Amino acid sequence: MKLATRIIHAGAEPDPSTGAIMVPVYQTSTYVQIAPGQNKGYEYARSQNPTRTALESAFAVLENAKFGLSFSSGVAATDAVIKLLSPGDEVIASNDLYGGSYRLFSKIFQKFGIKFHYINMLDADHISDYINNNTKLIWIETPTNPLMNITDIEAVAAIAKQHKVMVCVDNTFASPYLQNPLDLGADIALHSATKYLGGHSDVIHGCLMLNDAELREKLFFIQKSCGAVPGPQDCFLVHRGIKTLHVRMQRHCENGEKVAHFLRNHPKVEKVYWCGFEDHPNYDIARKQMRGFGGMMSFTLKDDSKETAYKVLSSTRVFALAESLGGVESLINHPASMTHASIPREERIKNGLSDSLIRLSVGIEDADDLIEDLNQAMG
Ligand SMILES: Cc1ncc(COP(=O)(O)O)c(C=O)c1O
């Protein structure tokens, strides 16, 4: 079946006890057992919940994966992947990545003896220079948050395989509608389901999709031991959101393209970071591995002061000034003080994330209204 049909029916079996077409919210902490050790597949809700099981099947379908695992947040899913490692192990990660991932790596896991190398991943071959016997994981974010850099997943996965190193791709910005890392050779696809999968800015959620049964067992064990599980109501909301992923993403892409071109032609705009421009440094790779370019972008103004950026950030009427992305409504964000505030300033500037950079999550409203809003905000 085609993607749109699979997305709508993914994990959605009518409820066996009533025929309810929507998977019910199983609001329960435990399950009655027939005799000790004899149960219906569910024992205690930190390990299993039927609303979550249905969602996990949907997650697997979205990434053409054998397994899906559902977490209480995107960060919880990231945390579980890093907990596969041991002291002395090394990770190679993009130098432009979500600030919360950087914070988790540098402020939590580094002190447990895991070493992180933050590198430019525009050229896959550059990665080989950092691989040694201790390297266990390559962490790719593509497109990156917030500079929209693109990494060649297939090329990195090929290098990683030669060295028996695992590859995890944070696929949040693209969504599974636009990009499928496992099909390109990655071992794990990760999403902050808070974003495009949920799609309505009403839930915090994360997930991992993968094909290896042994790896799935290890991650499931970490999750059940550490407890970063989602509640059934949240699973229900994400599952409902997924059913419209394809139509939402089509509109995000259409609006994204219109807004990106409007910004590029605006006399007050200096630079627009959007991977759908033909002169984007890795445009060819984006075209190869993505089905569209999405609604995420960043830009700087010719008057490169924080004050002017703040004025624009505070003047929009349709774009709401808020953290997060991927919802139906458009958001405007200041990475330096919001989503990426946990990255030290020198580190940020070195990697091209300036104090005046503005990030947009272009929603699915009428594109004309979005353009008019940005136009009036820039004066
Ligand atoms: C690219 C990316 N990965 C991971 C996360 C973390 O997800 P969550 O906020 O659901 O924990 C975010 C959050 O903004 C993100 O943008």
The ligand as an SDF file (V2000), in Angstrom:
LIG
                    3D

 16 16  0  0  0  0  0  0  0  0999 V2000
   15.8540   18.0880   16.5470 C   0  0  0  0  0  0  0  0  0  0  0  0
   15.3080   17.8120   17.9200 C   0  0  0  0  0  0  0  0  0  0  0  0
   15.5990   16.6440   18.5070 N   0  0  0  0  0  0  0  0  0  0  0  0
   15.1550   16.3520   19.7520 C   0  0  0  0  0  0  0  0  0  0  0  0
   14.3760   17.2450   20.4570 C   0  0  0  0  0  0  0  0  0  0  0  0
   13.9160   16.9010   21.8580 C   0  0  0  0  0  0  0  0  0  0  0  0
   12.5790   16.5520   21.8590 O   0  0  0  0  0  0  0  0  0  0  0  0
   11.5820   16.7830   23.0980 P   0  0  0  0  0  0  0  0  0  0  0  0
   11.4260   18.2490   23.2800 O   0  0  0  0  0  0  0  0  0  0  0  0
   10.3400   16.0750   22.6490 O   0  0  0  0  0  0  0  0  0  0  0  0
   12.1920   16.1410   24.2910 O   0  0  0  0  0  0  0  0  0  0  0  0
   14.0530   18.4740   19.8820 C   0  0  0  0  0  0  0  0  0  0  0  0
   13.2480   19.4510   20.6190 C   0  0  0  0  0  0  0  0  0  0  0  0
   13.0820   20.5830   20.2110 O   0  0  0  0  0  0  0  0  0  0  0  0
   14.5340   18.7650   18.5680 C   0  0  0  0  0  0  0  0  0  0  0  0
   14.2800   19.9400   17.9690 O   0  0  0  0  0  0  0  0  0  0  0  0
  1  2  1  0
  2  3  1  0
  2 15  2  0
  3  4  2  0
  4  5  1  0
  5  6  1  0
  5 12  2  0
  6  7  1  0
  7  8  1  0
  8  9  2  0
  8 10  1  0
  8 11  1  0
 12 13  1  0
 12 15  1  0
 13 14  2  0
 15 16  1  0
M  END
$$$$
